[in-house]
Amino acid sequence: MNSFETDVGRAICSGGFIVGVLLEIGILFAAGFDSDIFRMTVPVLCTLPYSTAWLADYQSGFIKAYLPRTGVASYIFGKFFASGLSGGAVELLGSWIYVLLKNDENIQWSPLLIFVSGMLWAVVAAVLAAMSDSRYIAYGGAFVFYYVMVILHERYFQSLYCLYPYEWLAPEHTWIFNEWGIVFLLAGLILVLLCVYDLILRRCIESV
């Protein structure tokens, strides 16, 4: 059984995914890409499709029937990357529909950076869900980390732009390899989070 394909299908077809896309479109029509409201809602909307899927399986007991058919590694991989891909897709699809409907050639946006940023914050929420066993911490925790990083940069570490979440969405500085430099940085952070997620879930699965 291909756990990854199953998880991606569940994530994309979820109510949270649809709600996230619709909210993204509404936010962009109301404020646009350059607004703080768009930037600050990225770590919230991307968590809606699948970041708490592990908790749903674990707390309902569904994992006991599902895990033997997939294997531990496949199960963990599927949950993690389905969360990340669906989170990035919410941001990307909502943004793309907005740009299509707006039909304004002057709109400046980066589909790649929006997708990867959404992916990062979705897996941050997934890790927090695994650590805390709480949906509320998963949904709110990614936003808290994001907000703290924004405040720290704007008030104390303005020269440390590489760790500024706004910069990841719309860079104002010169990066090595241009926007791909940001992608490589976020991909590295995602891989670190995968290691943490794998460690936490393996310990939880041992007690199932």
Order of alpha helices (4+ residues) and beta strands (2+ residues): alpha-alpha-alpha-alpha-alpha-alpha-alpha-alpha-alpha-alpha
